[in-house]
């Protein structure tokens, strides 16, 4: 069984969690949500002698992908997002970069190398990562679940005692809450949740204490 290390960095003006998930034995790593400062992320990879084998987005809002293009150039790694997130990534109004140029300094309209479908499984880092489609915060929200490690990267879908906003373009409050109930709350109670902002939590705690349910 792979033993994965998770390195969290709070980056950018919205304190977005960028995660490096690494197999310490093989030195392979992926980056989830390169929100800001590609050089900073790359230097963590280099310091730990990790080889980046993929860059994954939980969704296409600018505060989760602003550094994706630069990090791809630095690492040579392919990029991934949900197949339902093409509109968000490709439209600066929908991904919010058009209204946040004072923070992110540029308007971004982009795409990824590969698009993922609900339930697809990626074999990487010596284990498997399951892609769970969770529309609601955006149409193409995607969570990444490592069953062997009992960890979930939830993006802006599920936070500690809260949920993501649904009032941005392509958001849907009903879909958000329904997807959390039907796709995330069915995971083992002791699953550790790594959200897009804020502290980690557990599925068990969210089922009992999240005020939205």
N, C-alpha and C positions, 0 to 999 in steps of 0.2 A: 504494500500500500504506500502511495506517495505521501510524504509529509510536507505539506505546503506552509510557506511562511507568507503572511500578509503584512505589507507595509502601507500604512495610510499617510497621505500628505494632504493637508488642508490648503487648497490653492485658490488664488484669485479673489476678486472683490466680494464674491458670494460664498466664500469659505466652502468650496465644493471638495468633497472627498475624492481624491484620486488614489486608486489602489494598484499596487504592484503585488501580484500573486506569483510566488516562485517555488519551484522544486529545488530545495537546497542541495540535493544529491546530484541532479543533472545540470543545474545552473540555468535551466530554462525558466522564463517568466512571461507573463502577460501583463498588460497595463489595461485597467478598466477606468474609463472616463478621464482622459488626459485634459483636464480642465484649463490649465494655464501653465506657462513657463516650461516649454519642452526641454530646455537645457537643464533645468532643475531635475526633472524626471529622469532624463538621460544620465545625469551624473549619479543618481542613486543606482541605476542599473549598472553603470561602470564600476562604481565603488564596490558593489557586491559581486562583481564579475558575472552578472546575469546576461543571458542572451534573450532578447525580446523576440518571442515567436508569434505575437499577435497583439493588436490594439482593439479593444472591445468597448462599444458604447452602450450604456443602458438606455439612452435616448438622445435626441438630436439637439437639445437646447444648447445654446452657445456656451453656457457656463460648465458644460460637461464635455465639450469637444473642441474648444478654441485652439488647443495645442496639438490636435490630432495630425494635421498636415505636416507641421514642423517635426513632430516626433517620428512620423513615418520616414521622413527624409534622413533623420539621424540614425534610426535603427534598421531601416529596410524592411520592417515588419508590415504584413498585410493588416488592413483595417476591416472591422466587422460591425454590423448593426442589424436591427430587425428589417425584414423586407417591407414592413409597413411604415417605416420611418423615412422613406425616400423623400416625401414631400417636405417634411420638417427640415431635413438636412439641406435640401436644395433651394429653400426659400428663406431669405434673410428676415422677412417679416415673421414667418412662422417659427423659425428657430430663435427669434428674439435678438439676433445680432444687430438688426437694423435700428433698434431702439436703444441699444446699449453700447454705442460706439464710444461714449465717454469713458466706459470701463474697459472694453475689450479692444478698442483702438482700430477696429476694422469690421467691415461687413463680410460675413462668411456665407457662401453658398457652395456646398460641397457634396461629396458622395463617398461611399466606402467601397473597398475592393470586393467585398463579399456581403451577401444579405442572408440572414438567418430566419428560419421558420420556427413556429411554435413546436416545442417538443424535440427539436433537433439536438443531437448529441455531438459534441466536439471531443475528440480524443487528444488531450494535451497535458503537459506537465506530469506525465506518468499516470494519469487518471482520466476521468470523464467529467465533462461539464455539460449540464443540461440547460437548454435555453427555454425559458418560460415567458411566453408573450403575456403582457399585462397592460393592455390599453387602458387609458383613463387619464393619466397625467399628460401623455401624448398618445396619439393613435398607435405608434410603434414602440411603446415602452417594452423593455426586455429585462428580465431578471436572469441571473446566472447562478446555477445551483451545483455545488460539488457535493454529491451525496456521500462520497467516501470520507470527506472532511467535515460534513455536517455544517456547511457554511453557504450562505446565500448573499449575493450582491443585488440589492433591491433598487438601486438608483433613487429616483424621486417618487417611487410608488409607495413604499412603506418606510416610515421613520419611527424612531422611538416615541411611542405614545401619540403618533400623529400619522397623517397620510399626505401625499403630494397634492398640490393645487390642481384644480381641474378647469380653471377659468382661462387658461391660455389656448391659443388656436389648436384645434384637434383634440382638446381635452373633453372628458365625459365623466362626470362625477358618479353616475350610476354604474358605468362600466368599471371604473376604478375600484369602488367598494366591492362589487360583485367578483371581480378578478382576484382581489386580495382574499376574499372568503373562500373562493372555489379553487384557487391555484396555489396560494401561499399558506393559508391556514391549515391545509391538509398535509403540509410537511411535518416532520417530527418536531415535537414540542421543544426539544433542546437545540434546534437549528439556530446557529448564530447568524444574525442579520447585520450585514454591513451596508448602511444606507448611503445615499448620495450627499447627505449633510448630517452633521451631528454624530452622536454616539451610537455604538453598537447596541443591539437588543436581542431578545430571544423570541421566537415564534410563540412560545408559551405565555410570555408576558404580554404580548400584543393581543392575543386572544382574550386575555382576562382583563387587561387594563387600558387598552386603546379606546378612547372615548368615542370614536367613530363607529364602534361596533357594539 
